Amino acid sequence: MAAATATVSAPKQKKTREPLFSKRRLKQNWQLYILILPAFLSFLIFSYIPMYGILIAFKDYVPTLGIWGSPWVGFKYFKQFFDSYYFWDLIRNTIGIQVYGLIVGFPLPIILALALNEMKDGFWKKFAQTVTYAPNFISIVVMGGMLIAFLDPSTGIINHALGFFGVKPIAFMSDPKWFKTVYVLSGVWQGTGWGSVIYLAALAGVDPSLHEAAIVDGASRVQRIWHINLPAIVPTMVILLIMNVGSLFSMGYEKILLLQNPLNMSSSNVIATFVYSQGLINGQYSYAAAVGLFNAAINAVLLISVNAIARRVSENSLW
């Protein structure tokens, strides 16, 4: 009896965790390691090794001297950007466009996915999916040309349609107050259908027996959507919201450059276009690198902060 008690009360030995790249694992799973090797090398060569280039932001970079040969200037270009008269204009335009797009564009894929999920399989569901997915495959250059042509004050189809209702032609592309709306709504039209795909995939995992039980209990379709479908996609919604907020300052410059002109510059000039113009057009490489690094640092802080908040509030997070 005493021996049994001693055996039970003996402390458990902690299992040592085997290293990921131990010799035994390499020998046992070498095929898997070879399989991931191209992806690993791709990230290493094209994503991590070039990161030494951020040194340009702290140097007065001269191409003939190279990165290491150029003199150090510390935070000179960061201070120059913070003290510039256009600093707050760039911040305001960038945040304004991104927050506008987040408010309008984030709920629409969810609504579309819930609507498509309620449609019966058949011609109309396939037709609706095709119509909503198709704009995603239009290139940015073509999209820019379409917007400029459709919104032209004299020949654009949009102004012609407004004319039937007695509305005078509107200079959408030259009026700064319309730029954010044109940019955001065109992006929503192009990306809503494709953005709903991931929510449809989450809805496909809902147990049909839950709906059957709800129908037996007398639940309406709206009640089933609210109490069954919506909670099923909440984790997906949280993850996508974290990623969207974490990339609040990361907006591409291609579409804005295509729609930008001297008349709407006060509303369309954002950090991404500023980095492009300073670095590639004006040749101020160190200044552009400093602004880009500041932009990336803000995104990193936002991503970590929103992820921490989401983990506390909803227990769903990236890590």
Phi and psi in degrees as GROMACS dihedral restraints (atoms count N, CA, C in turn):
[ dihedral_restraints ]
;  ai    aj    ak    al  type     phi  dphi    fc
    3     4     5     6     1   -64.0    20    10
    4     5     6     7     1   -38.8    20    10
    6     7     8     9     1   -65.0    20    10
    7     8     9    10     1   -38.2    20    10
    9    10    11    12     1   -66.4    20    10
   10    11    12    13     1   -41.2    20    10
   12    13    14    15     1   -63.2    20    10
   13    14    15    16     1   -40.7    20    10
   15    16    17    18     1   -64.3    20    10
   16    17    18    19     1   -37.0    20    10
   18    19    20    21     1   -66.7    20    10
   19    20    21    22     1   -40.7    20    10
   21    22    23    24     1   -68.3    20    10
   22    23    24    25     1   -41.3    20    10
   24    25    26    27     1   -81.0    20    10
   25    26    27    28     1    -4.9    20    10
   27    28    29    30     1   -65.0    20    10
   28    29    30    31     1   134.0    20    10
   30    31    32    33     1   -64.2    20    10
   31    32    33    34     1   141.0    20    10
   33    34    35    36     1   -77.3    20    10
   34    35    36    37     1   139.0    20    10
   36    37    38    39     1   -81.0    20    10
   37    38    39    40     1   132.8    20    10
   39    40    41    42     1   -72.4    20    10
   40    41    42    43     1   132.0    20    10
   42    43    44    45     1   -76.9    20    10
   43    44    45    46     1   127.3    20    10
   45    46    47    48     1   -78.8    20    10
   46    47    48    49     1   133.5    20    10
   48    49    50    51     1   -82.4    20    10
   49    50    51    52     1   128.7    20    10
   51    52    53    54     1   -73.4    20    10
   52    53    54    55     1   135.1    20    10
   54    55    56    57     1   -57.8    20    10
   55    56    57    58     1   149.2    20    10
   57    58    59    60     1   -62.7    20    10
   58    59    60    61     1   -36.0    20    10
   60    61    62    63     1  -111.8    20    10
   61    62    63    64     1    42.5    20    10
   63    64    65    66     1   -71.6    20    10
   64    65    66    67     1   161.4    20    10
   66    67    68    69     1   -61.8    20    10
   67    68    69    70     1   -39.3    20    10
   69    70    71    72     1   -64.2    20    10
   70    71    72    73     1   -43.8    20    10
   72    73    74    75     1   -66.9    20    10
   73    74    75    76     1   -40.7    20    10
   75    76    77    78     1   -61.6    20    10
   76    77    78    79     1   -40.3    20    10
   78    79    80    81     1   -72.9    20    10
   79    80    81    82     1   -35.2    20    10
   81    82    83    84     1   -79.1    20    10
   82    83    84    85     1   -36.2    20    10
   84    85    86    87     1  -120.6    20    10
   85    86    87    88     1    36.5    20    10
   87    88    89    90     1   -64.0    20    10
   88    89    90    91     1   -28.4    20    10
   90    91    92    93     1   -65.0    20    10
   91    92    93    94     1   -39.5    20    10
   93    94    95    96     1   -67.5    20    10
   94    95    96    97     1   -39.4    20    10
   96    97    98    99     1   -65.9    20    10
   97    98    99   100     1   -37.9    20    10
   99   100   101   102     1   -65.7    20    10
  100   101   102   103     1   -34.8    20    10
  102   103   104   105     1   -65.1    20    10
  103   104   105   106     1   -39.0    20    10
  105   106   107   108     1   -88.9    20    10
  106   107   108   109     1    -6.0    20    10
  108   109   110   111     1   -59.7    20    10
  109   110   111   112     1   -45.6    20    10
  111   112   113   114     1   -59.3    20    10
  112   113   114   115     1   -42.1    20    10
  114   115   116   117     1   -65.5    20    10
  115   116   117   118     1   -40.5    20    10
  117   118   119   120     1   -62.8    20    10
  118   119   120   121     1   -45.2    20    10
  120   121   122   123     1   -65.5    20    10
  121   122   123   124     1   -35.6    20    10
  123   124   125   126     1   -61.8    20    10
  124   125   126   127     1   -47.2    20    10
  126   127   128   129     1   -64.4    20    10
  127   128   129   130     1   -41.3    20    10
  129   130   131   132     1   -64.0    20    10
  130   131   132   133     1   -45.5    20    10
  132   133   134   135     1   -76.1    20    10
  133   134   135   136     1   -43.0    20    10
  135   136   137   138     1   -99.0    20    10
  136   137   138   139     1   -12.7    20    10
  138   139   140   141     1  -117.9    20    10
  139   140   141   142     1   -40.9    20    10
  141   142   143   144     1   -94.7    20    10
  142   143   144   145     1   -46.8    20    10
  144   145   146   147     1   -60.3    20    10
  145   146   147   148     1   -42.2    20    10
  147   148   149   150     1   -66.4    20    10
  148   149   150   151     1    -8.4    20    10
  150   151   152   153     1   -65.7    20    10
  151   152   153   154     1   -16.9    20    10
  153   154   155   156     1   -64.7    20    10
  154   155   156   157     1   -16.0    20    10
  156   157   158   159     1   -66.3    20    10
  157   158   159   160     1   -14.4    20    10
  159   160   161   162     1   -66.2    20    10
  160   161   162   163     1   -12.3    20    10
  162   163   164   165     1   -60.2    20    10
  163   164   165   166     1   -25.1    20    10
  165   166   167   168     1   -57.8    20    10
  166   167   168   169     1   -33.3    20    10
  168   169   170   171     1   -65.0    20    10
  169   170   171   172     1   -22.6    20    10
  171   172   173   174     1  -106.7    20    10
  172   173   174   175     1    10.4    20    10
  174   175   176   177     1  -130.2    20    10
  175   176   177   178     1   160.9    20    10
  177   178   179   180     1   -91.4    20    10
  178   179   180   181     1    84.0    20    10
  180   181   182   183     1   -68.2    20    10
  181   182   183   184     1   127.3    20    10
  183   184   185   186     1  -122.0    20    10
  184   185   186   187     1   118.5    20    10
  186   187   188   189     1   -54.1    20    10
  187   188   189   190     1   -35.8    20    10
  189   190   191   192     1   -69.9    20    10
  190   191   192   193     1   -24.9    20    10
  192   193   194   195     1   -91.5    20    10
  193   194   195   196     1   -19.0    20    10
  195   196   197   198     1    81.4    20    10
  196   197   198   199     1   175.5    20    10
  198   199   200   201     1   -67.5    20    10
  199   200   201   202     1   -45.6    20    10
  201   202   203   204     1   -75.3    20    10
  202   203   204   205     1   -28.4    20    10
  204   205   206   207     1   -83.3    20    10
  205   206   207   208     1   -16.4    20    10
  207   208   209   210     1   -72.7    20    10
  208   209   210   211     1   146.1    20    10
  210   211   212   213     1   -72.7    20    10
  211   212   213   214     1   147.4    20    10
  213   214   215   216     1   -75.1    20    10
  214   215   216   217     1   140.8    20    10
  216   217   218   219     1  -129.9    20    10
  217   218   219   220     1     2.5    20    10
  219   220   221   222     1    65.8    20    10
  220   221   222   223     1  -128.9    20    10
  222   223   224   225     1   -97.4    20    10
  223   224   225   226     1    26.4    20    10
  225   226   227   228     1   -57.3    20    10
  226   227   228   229     1   -48.9    20    10
  228   229   230   231     1   -75.8    20    10
  229   230   231   232     1   -26.4    20    10
  231   232   233   234     1   -66.7    20    10
  232   233   234   235     1   -46.1    20    10
  234   235   236   237     1   -63.1    20    10
  235   236   237   238     1   -38.9    20    10
  237   238   239   240     1   -61.1    20    10
  238   239   240   241     1   -39.6    20    10
  240   241   242   243     1   -70.5    20    10
  241   242   243   244     1   -43.4    20    10
  243   244   245   246     1   -65.3    20    10
  244   245   246   247     1   -32.0    20    10
  246   247   248   249     1   -88.9    20    10
  247   248   249   250     1    -4.9    20    10
  249   250   251   252     1   -72.1    20    10
  250   251   252   253     1   152.7    20    10
  252   253   254   255     1   -71.7    20    10
  253   254   255   256     1   -19.7    20    10
  255   256   257   258     1   -96.9    20    10
  256   257   258   259     1     4.0    20    10
  258   259   260   261     1   -58.9    20    10
  259   260   261   262     1   -54.0    20    10
  261   262   263   264     1   -70.4    20    10
  262   263   264   265     1   -28.7    20    10
  264   265   266   267     1   -64.7    20    10
  265   266   267   268     1   -42.5    20    10
  267   268   269   270     1   -65.0    20    10
  268   269   270   271     1   -43.7    20    10
  270   271   272   273     1   -63.0    20    10
  271   272   273   274     1   -45.2    20    10
  273   274   275   276     1   -64.6    20    10
  274   275   276   277     1   -43.5    20    10
  276   277   278   279     1   -66.2    20    10
  277   278   279   280     1   -42.6    20    10
  279   280   281   282     1   -63.7    20    10
  280   281   282   283     1   -50.2    20    10
  282   283   284   285     1   -65.7    20    10
  283   284   285   286     1   -39.6    20    10
  285   286   287   288     1   -60.4    20    10
  286   287   288   289     1   -46.5    20    10
  288   289   290   291     1   -67.6    20    10
  289   290   291   292     1   -44.2    20    10
  291   292   293   294     1   -68.9    20    10
  292   293   294   295     1   -42.0    20    10
  294   295   296   297     1   -68.1    20    10
  295   296   297   298     1   -40.6    20    10
  297   298   299   300     1   -57.6    20    10
  298   299   300   301     1   -46.7    20    10
  300   301   302   303     1   -65.5    20    10
  301   302   303   304     1   -35.6    20    10
  303   304   305   306     1   -69.1    20    10
  304   305   306   307     1   -42.8    20    10
  306   307   308   309     1   -65.5    20    10
  307   308   309   310     1   -42.7    20    10
  309   310   311   312     1   -82.7    20    10
  310   311   312   313     1   -43.4    20    10
  312   313   314   315     1   -85.1    20    10
  313   314   315   316     1   -23.1    20    10
  315   316   317   318     1   -71.8    20    10
  316   317   318   319     1   -44.0    20    10
  318   319   320   321     1   -73.9    20    10
  319   320   321   322     1   -27.3    20    10
  321   322   323   324     1   -62.8    20    10
  322   323   324   325     1   -43.2    20    10
  324   325   326   327     1   -60.6    20    10
  325   326   327   328     1   -32.6    20    10
  327   328   329   330     1   -66.8    20    10
  328   329   330   331     1   -46.8    20    10
  330   331   332   333     1   -62.9    20    10
  331   332   333   334     1   -43.2    20    10
  333   334   335   336     1   -64.2    20    10
  334   335   336   337     1   -41.4    20    10
  336   337   338   339     1   -63.9    20    10
  337   338   339   340     1   -42.3    20    10
  339   340   341   342     1   -64.0    20    10
  340   341   342   343     1   -37.9    20    10
  342   343   344   345     1   -68.7    20    10
  343   344   345   346     1   -45.3    20    10
  345   346   347   348     1   -64.5    20    10
  346   347   348   349     1   -34.3    20    10
  348   349   350   351     1   -66.6    20    10
  349   350   351   352     1   -26.6    20    10
  351   352   353   354     1   -85.1    20    10
  352   353   354   355     1   -13.4    20    10
  354   355   356   357     1   -76.8    20    10
  355   356   357   358     1   145.2    20    10
  357   358   359   360     1   -74.5    20    10
  358   359   360   361     1   145.6    20    10
  360   361   362   363     1   -62.8    20    10
  361   362   363   364     1   130.3    20    10
  363   364   365   366     1   165.5    20    10
  364   365   366   367     1  -165.7    20    10
  366   367   368   369     1   -61.3    20    10
  367   368   369   370     1   -46.6    20    10
  369   370   371   372     1   -67.9    20    10
  370   371   372   373     1   -34.2    20    10
  372   373   374   375     1   -68.1    20    10
  373   374   375   376     1   -43.6    20    10
  375   376   377   378     1   -64.0    20    10
  376   377   378   379     1   -39.1    20    10
  378   379   380   381     1   -63.7    20    10
  379   380   381   382     1   -44.7    20    10
  381   382   383   384     1   -63.0    20    10
  382   383   384   385     1   -41.6    20    10
  384   385   386   387     1   -64.8    20    10
  385   386   387   388     1   -42.3    20    10
  387   388   389   390     1   -63.8    20    10
  388   389   390   391     1   -43.9    20    10
  390   391   392   393     1   -65.1    20    10
  391   392   393   394     1   -39.2    20    10
  393   394   395   396     1   -80.6    20    10
  394   395   396   397     1   -28.4    20    10
  396   397   398   399     1   -81.4    20    10
  397   398   399   400     1   -31.6    20    10
  399   400   401   402     1   -56.1    20    10
  400   401   402   403     1   -41.6    20    10
  402   403   404   405     1   -58.8    20    10
  403   404   405   406     1   -24.0    20    10
  405   406   407   408     1   -63.3    20    10
  406   407   408   409     1   -24.7    20    10
  408   409   410   411     1   -92.2    20    10
  409   410   411   412     1     5.2    20    10
  411   412   413   414     1   -82.4    20    10
  412   413   414   415     1   129.9    20    10
  414   415   416   417     1   -68.2    20    10
  415   416   417   418     1   158.0    20    10
  417   418   419   420     1   -63.3    20    10
  418   419   420   421     1   -37.5    20    10
  420   421   422   423     1   -64.6    20    10
  421   422   423   424     1   -45.1    20    10
  423   424   425   426     1   -64.2    20    10
  424   425   426   427     1   -40.9    20    10
  426   427   428   429     1   -60.8    20    10
  427   428   429   430     1   -43.6    20    10
  429   430   431   432     1   -61.4    20    10
  430   431   432   433     1   -43.8    20    10
  432   433   434   435     1   -63.4    20    10
  433   434   435   436     1   -39.6    20    10
  435   436   437   438     1   -63.0    20    10
  436   437   438   439     1   -44.0    20    10
  438   439   440   441     1   -64.2    20    10
  439   440   441   442     1   -43.9    20    10
  441   442   443   444     1   -62.9    20    10
  442   443   444   445     1   -40.1    20    10
  444   445   446   447     1   -72.2    20    10
  445   446   447   448     1   -43.9    20    10
  447   448   449   450     1   -70.3    20    10
  448   449   450   451     1   -29.7    20    10
  450   451   452   453     1   -99.7    20    10
  451   452   453   454     1     8.5    20    10
  453   454   455   456     1   -60.6    20    10
  454   455   456   457     1   134.3    20    10
  456   457   458   459     1   -62.4    20    10
  457   458   459   460     1   -30.6    20    10
  459   460   461   462     1  -101.6    20    10
  460   461   462   463     1   -37.0    20    10
  462   463   464   465     1  -116.3    20    10
  463   464   465   466     1    -3.5    20    10
  465   466   467   468     1   -71.3    20    10
  466   467   468   469     1   142.2    20    10
  468   469   470   471     1   -66.9    20    10
  469   470   471   472     1   -30.2    20    10
  471   472   473   474     1   -66.1    20    10
  472   473   474   475     1   -45.6    20    10
  474   475   476   477     1   -69.0    20    10
  475   476   477   478     1   -32.0    20    10
  477   478   479   480     1   -64.9    20    10
  478   479   480   481     1   -40.0    20    10
  480   481   482   483     1   -66.3    20    10
  481   482   483   484     1   -39.9    20    10
  483   484   485   486     1   -65.9    20    10
  484   485   486   487     1   -30.9    20    10
  486   487   488   489     1   -62.3    20    10
  487   488   489   490     1   -31.5    20    10
  489   490   491   492     1   -62.9    20    10
  490   491   492   493     1   -24.9    20    10
  492   493   494   495     1  -100.0    20    10
  493   494   495   496     1    12.3    20    10
  495   496   497   498     1    81.1    20    10
  496   497   498   499     1    14.0    20    10
  498   499   500   501     1   -89.6    20    10
  499   500   501   502     1   132.0    20    10
  501   502   503   504     1   -70.0    20    10
  502   503   504   505     1   153.3    20    10
  504   505   506   507     1   -56.0    20    10
  505   506   507   508     1   137.5    20    10
  507   508   509   510     1  -111.7    20    10
  508   509   510   511     1   132.0    20    10
  510   511   512   513     1   -85.9    20    10
  511   512   513   514     1    78.0    20    10
  513   514   515   516     1   -59.9    20    10
  514   515   516   517     1   -41.4    20    10
  516   517   518   519     1   -83.7    20    10
  517   518   519   520     1   -14.1    20    10
  519   520   521   522     1  -109.8    20    10
  520   521   522   523     1    -9.3    20    10
  522   523   524   525     1   -95.1    20    10
  523   524   525   526     1   116.7    20    10
  525   526   527   528     1   -57.4    20    10
  526   527   528   529     1   -32.1    20    10
  528   529   530   531     1   -70.6    20    10
  529   530   531   532     1   -16.4    20    10
  531   532   533   534     1   -95.6    20    10
  532   533   534   535     1   -11.7    20    10
  534   535   536   537     1   -62.5    20    10
  535   536   537   538     1   -48.6    20    10
  537   538   539   540     1   -60.0    20    10
  538   539   540   541     1   -41.1    20    10
  540   541   542   543     1   -65.3    20    10
  541   542   543   544     1   -44.4    20    10
  543   544   545   546     1   -62.5    20    10
  544   545   546   547     1   -44.9    20    10
  546   547   548   549     1   -64.0    20    10
  547   548   549   550     1   -47.6    20    10
  549   550   551   552     1   -70.0    20    10
  550   551   552   553     1   -48.7    20    10
  552   553   554   555     1   -66.0    20    10
  553   554   555   556     1   -35.6    20    10
  555   556   557   558     1   -67.0    20    10
  556   557   558   559     1   -36.9    20    10
  558   559   560   561     1   -68.0    20    10
  559   560   561   562     1   -38.1    20    10
  561   562   563   564     1   -64.7    20    10
  562   563   564   565     1   -44.6    20    10
  564   565   566   567     1   -60.5    20    10
  565   566   567   568     1   -37.1    20    10
  567   568   569   570     1   -78.4    20    10
  568   569   570   571     1   -32.0    20    10
  570   571   572   573     1  -110.0    20    10
  571   572   573   574     1    -8.4    20    10
  573   574   575   576     1   -62.9    20    10
  574   575   576   577     1   -46.7    20    10
  576   577   578   579     1   -61.2    20    10
  577   578   579   580     1   -45.8    20    10
  579   580   581   582     1   -68.7    20    10
  580   581   582   583     1   -33.7    20    10
  582   583   584   585     1   -68.4    20    10
  583   584   585   586     1   -21.9    20    10
  585   586   587   588     1   -77.6    20    10
  586   587   588   589     1   -12.8    20    10
  588   589   590   591     1   -61.1    20    10
  589   590   591   592     1   -43.7    20    10
  591   592   593   594     1   -67.4    20    10
  592   593   594   595     1   -33.2    20    10
  594   595   596   597     1   -72.2    20    10
  595   596   597   598     1   -35.6    20    10
  597   598   599   600     1   -63.5    20    10
  598   599   600   601     1   -37.2    20    10
  600   601   602   603     1   -64.9    20    10
  601   602   603   604     1   -38.5    20    10
  603   604   605   606     1   -68.2    20    10
  604   605   606   607     1   -37.9    20    10
  606   607   608   609     1   -68.0    20    10
  607   608   609   610     1   -27.2    20    10
  609   610   611   612     1   -66.0    20    10
  610   611   612   613     1   -20.2    20    10
  612   613   614   615     1   -88.5    20    10
  613   614   615   616     1     1.3    20    10
  615   616   617   618     1   -72.3    20    10
  616   617   618   619     1   133.2    20    10
  618   619   620   621     1   -68.0    20    10
  619   620   621   622     1   120.4    20    10
  621   622   623   624     1   -60.2    20    10
  622   623   624   625     1   -25.2    20    10
  624   625   626   627     1   -64.6    20    10
  625   626   627   628     1   -26.5    20    10
  627   628   629   630     1   -65.1    20    10
  628   629   630   631     1   -42.3    20    10
  630   631   632   633     1   -67.8    20    10
  631   632   633   634     1   -38.8    20    10
  633   634   635   636     1   -63.4    20    10
  634   635   636   637     1   -42.0    20    10
  636   637   638   639     1   -66.9    20    10
  637   638   639   640     1   -37.9    20    10
  639   640   641   642     1   -66.6    20    10
  640   641   642   643     1   -38.3    20    10
  642   643   644   645     1   -65.0    20    10
  643   644   645   646     1   -40.5    20    10
  645   646   647   648     1   -62.4    20    10
  646   647   648   649     1   -36.5    20    10
  648   649   650   651     1   -78.9    20    10
  649   650   651   652     1    -1.9    20    10
  651   652   653   654     1    90.5    20    10
  652   653   654   655     1    16.8    20    10
  654   655   656   657     1   -72.8    20    10
  655   656   657   658     1   137.9    20    10
  657   658   659   660     1   -78.2    20    10
  658   659   660   661     1   173.3    20    10
  660   661   662   663     1   -64.5    20    10
  661   662   663   664     1   -40.7    20    10
  663   664   665   666     1   -63.4    20    10
  664   665   666   667     1   -41.2    20    10
  666   667   668   669     1   -64.3    20    10
  667   668   669   670     1   -38.1    20    10
  669   670   671   672     1   -68.2    20    10
  670   671   672   673     1   -37.8    20    10
  672   673   674   675     1   -64.0    20    10
  673   674   675   676     1   -43.3    20    10
  675   676   677   678     1   -72.2    20    10
  676   677   678   679     1   -39.0    20    10
  678   679   680   681     1   -99.5    20    10
  679   680   681   682     1   -14.0    20    10
  681   682   683   684     1  -118.3    20    10
  682   683   684   685     1   -57.8    20    10
  684   685   686   687     1   -68.7    20    10
  685   686   687   688     1   -46.6    20    10
  687   688   689   690     1   -63.1    20    10
  688   689   690   691     1   -46.9    20    10
  690   691   692   693     1   -61.2    20    10
  691   692   693   694     1   -27.3    20    10
  693   694   695   696     1   -68.8    20    10
  694   695   696   697     1   -27.9    20    10
  696   697   698   699     1  -103.0    20    10
  697   698   699   700     1     3.3    20    10
  699   700   701   702     1   -58.8    20    10
  700   701   702   703     1   -45.7    20    10
  702   703   704   705     1   -57.8    20    10
  703   704   705   706     1   -40.8    20    10
  705   706   707   708     1   -64.4    20    10
  706   707   708   709     1   -41.4    20    10
  708   709   710   711     1   -60.9    20    10
  709   710   711   712     1   -42.9    20    10
  711   712   713   714     1   -65.0    20    10
  712   713   714   715     1   -44.7    20    10
  714   715   716   717     1   -62.2    20    10
  715   716   717   718     1   -45.5    20    10
  717   718   719   720     1   -66.8    20    10
  718   719   720   721     1   -35.4    20    10
  720   721   722   723     1   -65.8    20    10
  721   722   723   724     1   -40.7    20    10
  723   724   725   726     1   -60.2    20    10
  724   725   726   727     1   -44.9    20    10
  726   727   728   729     1   -67.1    20    10
  727   728   729   730     1   -37.4    20    10
  729   730   731   732     1   -68.4    20    10
  730   731   732   733     1   -44.6    20    10
  732   733   734   735     1   -69.2    20    10
  733   734   735   736     1   -35.7    20    10
  735   736   737   738     1   -66.7    20    10
  736   737   738   739     1   -20.1    20    10
  738   739   740   741     1  -109.7    20    10
  739   740   741   742     1    31.0    20    10
  741   742   743   744     1   -60.5    20    10
  742   743   744   745     1   -34.7    20    10
  744   745   746   747     1   -96.1    20    10
  745   746   747   748     1    -1.1    20    10
  747   748   749   750     1   -99.7    20    10
  748   749   750   751     1    90.8    20    10
  750   751   752   753     1  -123.2    20    10
  751   752   753   754     1   138.6    20    10
  753   754   755   756     1   -66.8    20    10
  754   755   756   757     1   153.0    20    10
  756   757   758   759     1   -98.2    20    10
  757   758   759   760     1   -11.4    20    10
  759   760   761   762     1   -63.4    20    10
  760   761   762   763     1   -50.9    20    10
  762   763   764   765     1   -66.6    20    10
  763   764   765   766     1   -39.7    20    10
  765   766   767   768     1   -64.5    20    10
  766   767   768   769     1   -40.8    20    10
  768   769   770   771     1   -62.3    20    10
  769   770   771   772     1   -36.8    20    10
  771   772   773   774     1   -67.9    20    10
  772   773   774   775     1   -31.9    20    10
  774   775   776   777     1   -96.6    20    10
  775   776   777   778     1    -8.7    20    10
  777   778   779   780     1   -80.9    20    10
  778   779   780   781     1   142.7    20    10
  780   781   782   783     1  -149.7    20    10
  781   782   783   784     1   166.7    20    10
  783   784   785   786     1   -57.8    20    10
  784   785   786   787     1   -25.1    20    10
  786   787   788   789     1   -78.0    20    10
  787   788   789   790     1   -30.9    20    10
  789   790   791   792     1  -105.7    20    10
  790   791   792   793     1    14.3    20    10
  792   793   794   795     1   -60.4    20    10
  793   794   795   796     1   -33.4    20    10
  795   796   797   798     1   -63.7    20    10
  796   797   798   799     1   -22.3    20    10
  798   799   800   801     1  -109.2    20    10
  799   800   801   802     1   -18.7    20    10
  801   802   803   804     1  -104.4    20    10
  802   803   804   805     1    -9.6    20    10
  804   805   806   807     1   -79.8    20    10
  805   806   807   808     1   112.6    20    10
  807   808   809   810     1  -120.1    20    10
  808   809   810   811     1   178.2    20    10
  810   811   812   813     1   -61.5    20    10
  811   812   813   814     1   -41.2    20    10
  813   814   815   816     1   -62.9    20    10
  814   815   816   817     1   -44.1    20    10
  816   817   818   819     1   -70.7    20    10
  817   818   819   820     1   -32.1    20    10
  819   820   821   822     1   -66.4    20    10
  820   821   822   823     1   -43.0    20    10
  822   823   824   825     1   -61.7    20    10
  823   824   825   826     1   -42.1    20    10
  825   826   827   828     1   -61.3    20    10
  826   827   828   829     1   -47.0    20    10
  828   829   830   831     1   -68.4    20    10
  829   830   831   832     1   -39.6    20    10
  831   832   833   834     1   -72.8    20    10
  832   833   834   835     1   -39.3    20    10
  834   835   836   837     1   -81.8    20    10
  835   836   837   838     1   -49.3    20    10
  837   838   839   840     1   -93.9    20    10
  838   839   840   841     1   -29.4    20    10
  840   841   842   843     1   -92.9    20    10
  841   842   843   844     1   -48.7    20    10
  843   844   845   846     1   -90.0    20    10
  844   845   846   847     1   -10.9    20    10
  846   847   848   849     1    72.9    20    10
  847   848   849   850     1    18.7    20    10
  849   850   851   852     1   -91.8    20    10
  850   851   852   853     1    77.5    20    10
  852   853   854   855     1   -65.4    20    10
  853   854   855   856     1   -43.6    20    10
  855   856   857   858     1   -66.9    20    10
  856   857   858   859     1   -41.7    20    10
  858   859   860   861     1   -63.4    20    10
  859   860   861   862     1   -45.7    20    10
  861   862   863   864     1   -63.8    20    10
  862   863   864   865     1   -39.1    20    10
  864   865   866   867     1   -65.4    20    10
  865   866   867   868     1   -37.7    20    10
  867   868   869   870     1   -65.3    20    10
  868   869   870   871     1   -43.4    20    10
  870   871   872   873     1   -65.3    20    10
  871   872   873   874     1   -42.1    20    10
  873   874   875   876     1   -64.4    20    10
  874   875   876   877     1   -38.7    20    10
  876   877   878   879     1   -67.8    20    10
  877   878   879   880     1   -39.5    20    10
  879   880   881   882     1   -59.8    20    10
  880   881   882   883     1   -43.2    20    10
  882   883   884   885     1   -61.2    20    10
  883   884   885   886     1   -45.3    20    10
  885   886   887   888     1   -65.8    20    10
  886   887   888   889     1   -37.5    20    10
  888   889   890   891     1   -65.5    20    10
  889   890   891   892     1   -40.8    20    10
  891   892   893   894     1   -62.7    20    10
  892   893   894   895     1   -41.6    20    10
  894   895   896   897     1   -62.4    20    10
  895   896   897   898     1   -41.2    20    10
  897   898   899   900     1   -63.1    20    10
  898   899   900   901     1   -43.3    20    10
  900   901   902   903     1   -63.7    20    10
  901   902   903   904     1   -43.1    20    10
  903   904   905   906     1   -61.8    20    10
  904   905   906   907     1   -44.2    20    10
  906   907   908   909     1   -62.8    20    10
  907   908   909   910     1   -46.1    20    10
  909   910   911   912     1   -65.2    20    10
  910   911   912   913     1   -41.5    20    10
  912   913   914   915     1   -67.1    20    10
  913   914   915   916     1   -48.2    20    10
  915   916   917   918     1   -65.6    20    10
  916   917   918   919     1   -36.8    20    10
  918   919   920   921     1   -63.8    20    10
  919   920   921   922     1   -40.9    20    10
  921   922   923   924     1   -65.6    20    10
  922   923   924   925     1   -41.2    20    10
  924   925   926   927     1   -64.0    20    10
  925   926   927   928     1   -44.4    20    10
  927   928   929   930     1   -63.9    20    10
  928   929   930   931     1   -36.8    20    10
  930   931   932   933     1   -65.6    20    10
  931   932   933   934     1   -35.6    20    10
  933   934   935   936     1   -77.1    20    10
  934   935   936   937     1   -38.6    20    10
  936   937   938   939     1   -80.4    20    10
  937   938   939   940     1   -47.3    20    10
  939   940   941   942     1  -117.5    20    10
  940   941   942   943     1    -5.2    20    10
  942   943   944   945     1    63.2    20    10
  943   944   945   946     1    18.9    20    10
  945   946   947   948     1  -120.1    20    10
  946   947   948   949     1   125.7    20    10
  948   949   950   951     1  -157.4    20    10
  949   950   951   952     1   170.4    20    10
  951   952   953   954     1   -72.5    20    10
  952   953   954   955     1   -34.1    20    10
